């Protein structure tokens, strides 16, 4: 068997910049993905709150309409 290949522990500045660029591109993609997830989550929460508020308002209107139909006036 031959000797295992020797890895050059020192990288040139060009290799470092290339690796750094690849790393930073991955980080940017990750943050973009996280931002998209948080954006859609916030939109879902906002939509849910609006639906609950509309349902609560509709329920109040029905209760007011129901109390008006009794014919009892103060």
Secondary structure per residue as TSV (DSSP state, phi and psi in degrees):
chain	resnum	aa	ss	phi	psi
A	1	X	-	360.0	145.5
A	2	X	-	-86.9	170.4
A	3	X	-	-71.5	145.9
A	4	X	-	-63.4	151.7
A	5	X	-	-64.2	142.8
A	6	X	-	-86.6	123.6
A	7	X	-	-89.8	136.6
A	8	X	-	-79.5	109.9
A	9	X	-	-70.1	-24.3
A	10	X	-	-91.9	130.9
A	11	X	-	-108.2	150.5
A	12	X	-	-77.4	160.4
A	13	X	H	-57.6	-34.0
A	14	X	H	-66.1	-41.2
A	15	X	H	-65.0	-40.8
A	16	X	H	-61.4	-46.3
A	17	X	H	-62.5	-38.5
A	18	X	H	-64.1	-46.1
A	19	X	H	-65.5	-40.0
A	20	X	H	-63.9	-41.6
A	21	X	H	-62.2	-41.8
A	22	X	H	-64.2	-43.6
A	23	X	H	-62.0	-48.2
A	24	X	H	-66.4	-32.5
A	25	X	H	-63.8	-42.7
A	26	X	H	-63.4	-41.0
A	27	X	H	-63.2	-43.3
A	28	X	H	-62.7	-41.5
A	29	X	H	-64.0	-41.4
A	30	X	H	-62.5	-45.8
A	31	X	H	-66.4	-35.5
A	32	X	H	-63.4	-42.8
A	33	X	H	-63.7	-45.6
A	34	X	H	-61.4	-41.9
A	35	X	H	-62.1	-39.6
A	36	X	H	-64.4	-43.0
A	37	X	H	-62.5	-47.3
A	38	X	H	-64.9	-36.4
A	39	X	H	-62.9	-49.0
A	40	X	H	-68.8	-31.2
A	41	X	H	-66.2	-43.9
A	42	X	H	-63.6	-39.4
A	43	X	H	-63.9	-39.3
A	44	X	H	-66.5	-41.2
A	45	X	H	-64.6	-43.1
A	46	X	H	-62.5	-43.9
A	47	X	H	-63.3	-40.0
A	48	X	H	-65.3	-41.9
A	49	X	H	-63.7	-41.2
A	50	X	H	-64.7	-39.9
A	51	X	H	-66.2	-40.3
A	52	X	H	-65.6	-40.9
A	53	X	H	-64.9	-41.7
A	54	X	H	-65.6	-40.2
A	55	X	H	-66.6	-39.3
A	56	X	H	-66.8	-40.6
A	57	X	H	-64.2	-41.5
A	58	X	H	-64.4	-39.2
A	59	X	H	-65.6	-40.0
A	60	X	H	-64.7	-40.5
A	61	X	H	-64.6	-39.3
A	62	X	H	-66.6	-37.7
A	63	X	H	-66.8	-40.6
A	64	X	H	-66.1	-41.3
A	65	X	H	-66.9	-36.4
A	66	X	H	-67.7	-37.0
A	67	X	H	-74.8	-27.4
A	68	X	H	-73.2	-27.7
A	69	X	T	-78.4	-10.9
A	70	X	T	-71.5	-23.3
A	71	X	-	86.9	-3.4
A	72	X	-	-83.9	119.7
A	73	X	-	-117.8	139.8
A	74	X	-	-71.9	360.0
